[in-house]
Amino acid sequence: MRAVAYSQPLPISDENSLIDLELPVPEPAGRDILVEIKAVSVNPVDVKLRANRAPANGQPFVLGWDAAGVVVKAGPDATFFKPGDRVYYAGAINRAGSNAEFQLVDERIVGRMPANLDFPAAAALPLTSITAYETLFDRLKVGDAVPGAANALLVIGGAGGVGSMTIQIARALTDLTVIATASRPETMDWVKMLGAHHVVDHTKTLAEQVTALKIGQPGFVFSTNQSDSYIGDVAALIAPQGRYALIDDPATFNIMPFKSKAVSVHWEMMFARPLYQTADMERQHQLLNEVAGLVEVGAIRTTLTEVLGTINAANLKKAHALVETNRMKGKLVLAGF
């Protein structure tokens, strides 16, 4: 099968940063299903691993943690899906990714693809949907109000992939007032279109802007990028006993400013369930099915903004370079071989 992999950490400008190659088609066992990949999306995790982690034993490793495709074979213990089913998923970070014609994935982290979407539109959704959903309901527990706080959520980095889904899921499934950050006219328009009640500029002081909204101190803050840059601002604007979540990887992160308000800090890692085979791993299957239902009734929409072409090394290099700019709006997708 055709695949795209990397053999050593290199800058994306290097000719060998990503390479086209041929690999054998894997065989499903246990609860794995074999999926024929129709479309993939590119996320910051792809960029981080390619640039920083050497593949084990020097063997080429296939990246890619967003996919939509068709089940072609199911393992002997698989019960959720059968050949011919259209599915979407993010996969597991410790297994070969989706930048290949075929991929093995545990059915417990796979959802049925929204019936009203094509493969590219569906491929933009899984990783960001899981991250947003787990952050809201498993980490921040937004259904449990913070006493005295505004029932509000501040999303730092609202126009990115995760921010875009967080805004939509929060609007569809909660009564939170959603405040999103954005800094350019096009990204401000984007987060408003997705449902943000208020937009503030993350290049300016957040605390002053949130205070000016006159809605009170938010009980919840979700930071999707550059979290270390906003610690002081967040500590000032969040309500006492509020809950704060982040997903990025700051080199240093001083949580002491949160102590006086007894703010709890939650790190979301959507790969934790499949990586550690947690007892509730099947929850990702369930939530992806729930997201599919929300898409089908028009409560949320795909965050696909551009299809860059077919799945090959040249096009994936373009996608990685764009993700590395940290100026993304929505998601980049590649479709077909």
Protein Blocks (a to p, Z undefined) as FASTA:
>chain_A
ZZdddfbdcdfklmklpccddddddddehjbccdddfbdcddfklmmmmmmmccehhiac
dehjddddddfbdcfkbckbcehiacddebjfkbccfkbfbdcddfklcccddfkbcfkl
mmmmmmmmmmmmmmmmmmnommlccehiacddddehklmmklmmmmmmmmmmmccdcddd
dfbfklmmmmmmnopabdcdfkbcfklmmmmnonojafbdcdfbhklmmmmmmmmmpcgh
iacddfbdcfbdcfklmmmnopacddddfklmmmnopaklmmmmmmmmmmmmmmmnopac
cfbfbdcbjcdfklmmmmmmmmmnopaghjaddedZZ
